[in-house]
Amino acid sequence: MNGQGSSKSLLPLVEILISIGIFAIAVILTLQLFLLAKFLGDKTSDTAKAIFEIQNIAEDIKLLKTDAEIENYIINGVGNPDINGFYSLYYDGGWRRVDLYSDAVFVMKIGMNKMNKDNYAAGELYNFSLDLYRAEPYPFIDDKHVKNIKNDGNYSPLLASVNTSNFIIGE
């Protein structure tokens, strides 16, 4: 009789352990969903701010009309190019400009090319590309598959991108 009483009391204990295990799995999945929702909300907010910032820079570029203005804007407003010929603007988490990449949360890359197709007597046609990235990927968001990006550790999520052209009057 003792053997049967002990096996009957063991059954509710196993049921309780299984219930706790299922509950723990549900809690972990729910917590991951809440964290994913938080970081997706952050990315959406950052994307809206990035669009606003990149639009402001694109409008500044569209106002440039002469080679002297473009040179002044690049030197005083943007700075020196990197080894690939792109100019970079750095922003902290509050979207204020900072001078160093190490202080940056967001990075805007500005590319500038003269269009070689058409040379006009009055000036040149320039093509500007503006890309705004987050310096580090967002946690819990795996969007590398969006553009078939290789997992090389150098991935930065693109928040906004604009390509624009402007006719610049020569000297």
N, C-alpha and C positions, 0 to 999 in steps of 0.2 A: 504494500500500500504506500509505503514511503516513496518508492520509485515513481509511481503514477502521480502523486501529489507534486513532486518536484518538477516533472516534465510539464505539467499543466501550469505551474507558476512561471516557468521559463518562457512559455509562448507569449504572454503579454509583454515581457521584457524585450523580446525580439521584435515584436510589432512596434513598440515605442522607439527602438533604435532605428528601424527602417523609416518610421515617420520623421524622426529627427534628421536622418540623412536626406530624405526628400525635401524637407523644409530648408536644410542648409544649401542644397543645390538651387532651390528656388530663390533664396536670399542672394546668393552669389550672382545668379543671372540677372536679377532685378537691380542689384547694385551696379553691375556693368552697364545696364541700360540707362540708369540715371547718370553715370559718368559720361557715357557716350552722348547723351542728350545735352549735358552741360558743355562739353567741348564742341559739339556741333553748333550750339548757340553762340559760343565764343567765336567760332570760325565765321558764322553768319554776320555777327556784329563787326568783326575785323574786316570782312569783305566789303561791307557797306562803307566803312571808314576808308578802306583802301581805294574804292571807286571814287569817293569824294576827293581824296588826296591826289590821285593820279589825274583826275579831271582838272584840278587846279593847276597842276604842272603843265598839262597839255594845253590849257588855255594861255598860260604864261608863254609857252613856246609859240603858240599861234600869233601872239602879239609882236613877236620879233620880226623886224622888216629888213634889217641890213646886216652885213657881215660883222660890223662893229658891235651891234646890239647882241648878236648871237655869241660873239666872243666874250663880251662883258657878262652875259648871263651865265655862260658855262664857267668862267673863271670865278665870278663872285657868288653865283647862286648855287652852283653844283660842285665844282672842284676839279681835281685832276682825274684823268681816266685811269682805269686799271690796265693790266697787261693785255686784256682782250679788246681794249678800246671803248669799254662801257664806262659811263659816269655813274657813280653811286650816291644815293642819298640814304641816310640811316635815320631810323625813328625808334624811339623807346616804346614801352608798353602803353604810354599815354598819348602817342602819336605826336610827340615833340621831337624835333630834329636833334640828333646827337652827332658828334664828330667821329666817333670810333665805332668800328664794326663790333668790337667786344661789348659795347653798351647797347647795341641794336637788337630790337626784337623784330623789326620789319626792315626790309631792304628794297629800295627802288633802283632798278637798273635802267639807265637811259642810254640808248644807242642812237647815234647820229650818222647818217650816210648821205653823201651827195649822190643824187641820181645821175648816172652816167649816160642815160639814154638821150636826154635832151639838154643841150647847152644853149641857154638863151643869152642874147646880147645884154639884156638888162640885169641878169642875175642867175642864180642856180636854184634848182628844186631840191630840197632836203627831205629825207625820210627820217622820222623819229619813231623809235619804238620804246615804249615805257612798260616795264614789267615790275609789279610789286609783289614781293615774296615775304613770307614769314621765315625768319632765320632758322628756326627749328620746327620740325613737324609737330602737329598737334597730337597729344596723347590719345590713344584709343581710336583714332581716325586713320584708317589705312586707305588713302586715296591715291596710292602710287599706280594702281591699275588704270586710272583714268586716262593717262597718256602713254601707257605701256612703258613706264619708267623702270629701268633696271634697279635692283636693290643694291646700290653701291655705297650707301651710307651718306651720300652728298645730296640727297633729295630735300628740297625746300618747297612747301606748298605754294603755288601761284594763287594769289588772291585776286589780282586784276591785271589786265593787259590792254594797251592801246597802241595802235599804229596810226600815225598821222603824218601828213606831208605839209610843207610850208615853202612858199616861194620867197627866197631871200634875195634882195637886191644887192648887186655887186658893189665894189668900192665906189 
